[in-house]
């Protein structure tokens, strides 16, 4: 019985791995097609052809073109969050404990990702998206503001919320500018300018002073 049970467990792990790989291949194909043609002009047939899969498999894993686009965006956001969290954790492990410096470290990783995945950033900011995308983006933005507030050790008062919202907006707009750059050097200059601005604002003092 134990051998039989172990076989089922192995089979389940293999099935999960195959499903994850199928999703990844489809997301990679969708990224290529959406970046090349935009959301509206892309078709499910193009994605599955690029993925070497089938329409039925795409609908099974994602539900349709709109859901595939949203899954691609969600994957993109998780990559942002993972990179920023990793950078902050590394800085903490190295002994950094100043909230502003940790915030800047996370912001730098975020902006670096904006350059590395600039084609996706451009795709998601050009307005060619399925229904519901803007609501999803606004919800994620509010979550991002809350995460930044925790990282900065900000309070819950209106001044604190305003400062964190402004800083988050600065990073978001800088990410757009980074993605629009033509060269890595230009992107780095934009990122450095945004980070200098954040340091110059000294957000923790602004919050304490009430603006």
C-alpha positions, 0 to 999 in steps of 0.5 A: 500500500505504501508503494502505491501511495507513493506512486500517486504522490509522484504522479501528482507532483509530475502533473503539477509540474507539467501544468506549471510548465504549460502555464509558463510557456503560454505566458511567455508566448502571450508576452511576445504576442501582446508586446508585438501586436497589443492586446486588441490586435492579438488573438488566442490563435496566435498565442497558442501557435507561438506556444505550440499548444491548443486553444482548448489548453489555453482556455483550460488554464486561463479562461480566455485572452483577457484572463491571459493578459491579466495573468501576465500582468499579475506575474509581472507585478509579482516579479516586481515585488519579489525583486524589491523584497529580496533587495530590502532583505539583503540590505537588512542582512547587511546591517541597514536599518534606516527606513528611508534607505531601505525604501530607496533600496526597494525602489531602486530594484523596482526601477531596475526591473522596469528597464529589464521588463520595459516592453511589458511596462510599455504594454501595460501603460498604453491603455490597450487592455481588457475590461477590469484591468484599471480596477485591478491596477488601482487595487494593486496600487493601494496595496503597494502604498500600504506596503511602502507605509510599513517599510517606511514606518509611517503612521496612519494619519492623513499627512503620513498617508499623503507622503507615502502616496506621493512617494509611491506615485513618484516611483510609479511615474519614474518607472514609466520614464525608465521604460520609455528610455532608449538606453540603459545609461539613460534609464539609470540616470532617470532612476538616480534622479528619482531616488535623489528626489526621494532622499531630498524630500526626506519623507519621514521628516515631512510626515512628522512636520505635517508637510 
